[in-house]
C-alpha cells in the first residue's frame, strides 16, 4: 500500500525524500543530472563522438547525408559542434516511414542490436504511421531513464498506479511506456484498458471509464497516468458519484498542455473526494524521445533527466541555436542509441530551453521551460492566421483553461458567411460551463481574456460539455478546429 505522501517543495525536502527510498538513494552516485555541468558536458561529448561513429558506419540516412553536406562526422567532437550539422525534419523521417534512420546491425555487438520493440509516430497530412525501432540496448537504457524520470516526479516502488492510456490499434508510446516506467521501479500496476475498437474486429475487448473508476476505489490506487483531458473527465465522473479517491496523490497528466487552472480544477475535485496533497506532472512526451520528460515542480520545467542520452536545442528556421530561455523549434539529438537514431531532429514544437540549474531540485540537466501556460510546446502546425493576424493558440488555450466555471472549451475558426470563402474570419469559442456559473459574467470574462491574449474577440457559444469532448469517442479533447475552406 502506498504510504502517506507530501509533495516536496524545495531541494532540502527533495533530497530527504530521495534518501528515504533505498532504490533512489542507491542510484544517486550514477544519476548524472545531479552532477556538475562540466561532468554532464564531458559525458555528452564522449557519447556524441561514439554516436557519430555509429551514424557514419551504420545509418543509411546519415551516411549519405554526411557526404551530401560535406561534413566529416569525425569533426563533430562536442555538443557545440552540432551547430555545424543541418537539421533533420519530420518530412525527411517520414519519406520512407523511418526505415533509413534505423542503424544497421553491428555483428560484433549483436546482443545490443537485437530488435526488441517497435512503436509508431504520425506527423504528416497522410497520417500514415512511421516506425521507431528500439533494440535490446535501447530498452535497457530506457529502463534506467524511466527510473530516473520516476525519481524526478516522485513516483516510487510503493505506488499503486492505474494506466489510463488507451489500448489502441496503433502502438503509441503512452500505453506501453507507462508499463515500462512502472516496471522500472517495481510499482503495482492496474489497468484501465480503455480504447477505441479495431475496425472489423469481432470482440469488445476494452473496458469502460466506469470500470476504471470502480477499480481505482477498490484497488486503493494512488497514482494515475493517462491523457490529461481523459483523467480530468474521469475525476469529474467520480466526483458526481461521490467516490472515495482519498488515496490519489500523484497524477501523470500527459499528451496535451495542462495549465495551472486545469491542475487546480482536478486537485479541487479530488480534495472533495478526500484527497490531500496531489502532485500533477504535465510531463512533455513525444515518440522520438521515447519518454515523457518530467517536472519536479508543477510548471517548473520538463527535466531531461538523463543528459547522457539526449541533447535539446531550441533553434531558428536555419538551425541556429537560440539563447537560453528564448523560444525556438525543439531540436533533439540522440547521444546513445542503437535502433532508430536522430541527429538534430526537429520534433515539431516551439519551446524554450534552459541550461541553468533547476531552482527547485538543484539538478543541472536541461529543462524545457514554461513559455505560455504549460511546459508543453506549441505545435508548429497549430500556428495560424486569423483576420490577418498570426496567433499562437496556446495563449488562447491558457486564457480560457485558467477561468473558473469552464468545464470544457473549444475554439472554432470559420467564416462569417459559411458559403463565402472570402468573407471575414470568425473566431467562435464553444464553452461547456459549470452548472452554477453566471453565463453572462463568464462570457464577458472570456471575451476580455481572449482579446488580451491574441487581440481578437471571440463569439462565445455555450454548449453541453459532452459536445466538446466525449471520452467514449475520442482519445483527448480537440481545443482548436479550423473550419475555413482550404484554398
C-alpha positions, 0 to 999 in steps of 0.5 A, spaced: 500 500 500 502 506 498 504 510 504 502 517 506 505 522 501 507 530 501 509 533 495 516 536 496 517 543 495 524 545 495 531 541 494 532 540 502 525 536 502 527 533 495 533 530 497 530 527 504 525 524 500 530 521 495 534 518 501 528 515 504 527 510 498 533 505 498 532 504 490 533 512 489 538 513 494 542 507 491 542 510 484 544 517 486 552 516 485 550 514 477 544 519 476 548 524 472 543 530 472 545 531 479 552 532 477 556 538 475 555 541 468 562 540 466 561 532 468 554 532 464 558 536 458 564 531 458 559 525 458 555 528 452 561 529 448 564 522 449 557 519 447 556 524 441 563 522 438 561 514 439 554 516 436 557 519 430 561 513 429 555 509 429 551 514 424 557 514 419 558 506 419 551 504 420 545 509 418 543 509 411 540 516 412 546 519 415 551 516 411 549 519 405 547 525 408 554 526 411 557 526 404 551 530 401 553 536 406 560 535 406 561 534 413 566 529 416 562 526 422 569 525 425 569 533 426 563 533 430 567 532 437 562 536 442 555 538 443 557 545 440 559 542 434 552 540 432 551 547 430 555 545 424 550 539 422 543 541 418 537 539 421 533 533 420 525 534 419 519 530 420 518 530 412 525 527 411 523 521 417 517 520 414 519 519 406 520 512 407 516 511 414 523 511 418 526 505 415 533 509 413 534 512 420 534 505 423 542 503 424 544 497 421 546 491 425 553 491 428 555 483 428 560 484 433 555 487 438 549 483 436 546 482 443 545 490 443 542 490 436 537 485 437 530 488 435 526 488 441 520 493 440 517 497 435 512 503 436 509 508 431 509 516 430 504 520 425 506 527 423 504 528 416 497 530 412 497 522 410 497 520 417 500 514 415 504 511 421 512 511 421 516 506 425 521 507 431 525 501 432 528 500 439 533 494 440 535 490 446 540 496 448 535 501 447 530 498 452 535 497 457 537 504 457 530 506 457 529 502 463 534 506 467 531 513 464 524 511 466 527 510 473 530 516 473 524 520 470 520 516 476 525 519 481 524 526 478 516 526 479 516 522 485 513 516 483 516 510 487 516 502 488 510 503 493 505 506 488 499 503 486 498 506 479 492 505 474 494 506 466 489 510 463 492 510 456 488 507 451 489 500 448 489 502 441 490 499 434 496 503 433 502 502 438 503 509 441 508 510 446 503 512 452 500 505 453 506 501 453 511 506 456 507 507 462 508 499 463 515 500 462 516 506 467 512 502 472 516 496 471 522 500 472 521 501 479 517 495 481 510 499 482 503 495 482 500 496 476 492 496 474 489 497 468 484 501 465 484 498 458 480 503 455 480 504 447 477 505 441 475 498 437 479 495 431 475 496 425 472 489 423 474 486 429 469 481 432 470 482 440 469 488 445 475 487 448 476 494 452 473 496 458 469 502 460 471 509 464 466 506 469 470 500 470 476 504 471 473 508 476 470 502 480 477 499 480 481 505 482 476 505 489 477 498 490 484 497 488 486 503 493 490 506 487 494 512 488 497 514 482 494 515 475 497 516 468 493 517 462 491 523 457 490 529 461 483 531 458 481 523 459 483 523 467 480 530 468 473 527 465 474 521 469 475 525 476 469 529 474 465 522 473 467 520 480 466 526 483 458 526 481 458 519 484 461 521 490 467 516 490 472 515 495 479 517 491 482 519 498 488 515 496 490 519 489 496 523 490 500 523 484 497 524 477 501 523 470 497 528 466 500 527 459 499 528 451 496 535 451 498 542 455 495 542 462 495 549 465 495 551 472 487 552 472 486 545 469 491 542 475 487 546 480 480 544 477 482 536 478 486 537 485 479 541 487 475 535 485 479 530 488 480 534 495 472 533 495 473 526 494 478 526 500 484 527 497 490 531 500 496 533 497 496 531 489 502 532 485 500 533 477 506 532 472 504 535 465 510 531 463 512 533 455 512 526 451 513 525 444 515 518 440 522 520 438 524 521 445 521 515 447 519 518 454 515 523 457 520 528 460 518 530 467 517 536 472 519 536 479 515 542 480 508 543 477 510 548 471 517 548 473 520 545 467 520 538 463 527 535 466 531 531 461 533 527 466 538 523 463 543 528 459 547 522 457 542 520 452 539 526 449 541 533 447 535 539 446 536 545 442 531 550 441 533 553 434 531 558 428 528 556 421 536 555 419 538 551 425 541 556 429 541 555 436 537 560 440 539 563 447 537 560 453 530 561 455 528 564 448 523 560 444 525 556 438 523 549 434 525 543 439 531 540 436 533 533 439 539 529 438 540 522 440 547 521 444 546 513 445 542 509 441 542 503 437 535 502 433 532 508 430 537 514 431 536 522 430 541 527 429 538 534 430 531 532 429 526 537 429 520 534 433 515 539 431 514 544 437 516 551 439 519 551 446 524 554 450 530 551 453 534 552 459 541 550 461 541 553 468 540 549 474 533 547 476 531 552 482 527 547 485 531 540 485 538 543 484 539 538 478 543 541 472 540 537 466 536 541 461 529 543 462 524 545 457 521 551 460 514 554 461 513 559 455 505 560 455 501 556 460 504 549 460 511 546 459 508 543 453 510 546 446 506 549 441 505 545 435 508 548 429 502 546 425 497 549 430 500 556 428 495 560 424 492 566 421 486 569 423 483 576 420 490 577 418 493 576 424 498 570 426 496 567 433 499 562 437 493 558 440 496 556 446 495 563 449 488 562 447 488 555 450 491 558 457 486 564 457 480 560 457 483 553 461 485 558 467 477 561 468 473 558 473 466 555 471 469 552 464 468 545 464 470 544 457 472 549 451 473 549 444 475 554 439 472 554 432 475 558 426 470 559 420 467 564 416 462 569 417 458 567 411 459 559 411 458 559 403 463 565 402 470 563 402 472 570 402 468 573 407 471 575 414 474 570 419 470 568 425 473 566 431 467 562 435 469 559 442 464 553 444 464 553 452 461 547 456 460 551 463 459 549 470 452 548 472 452 554 477 456 559 473 453 566 471 453 565 463 453 572 462 459 574 467 463 568 464 462 570 457 464 577 458 470 574 462 472 570 456 471 575 451 476 580 455 481 574 456 481 572 449 482 579 446 488 580 451 491 574 449 491 574 441 487 581 440 481 578 437 474 577 440 471 571 440 463 569 439 462 565 445 457 559 444 455 555 450 454 548 449 453 541 453 460 539 455 459 532 452 459 536 445 466 538 446 469 532 448 466 525 449 471 520 452 467 514 449 469 517 442 475 520 442 482 519 445 483 527 448 479 533 447 480 537 440 481 545 443 482 548 436 478 546 429 479 550 423 473 550 419 475 555 413 475 552 406 482 550 404 484 554 398 
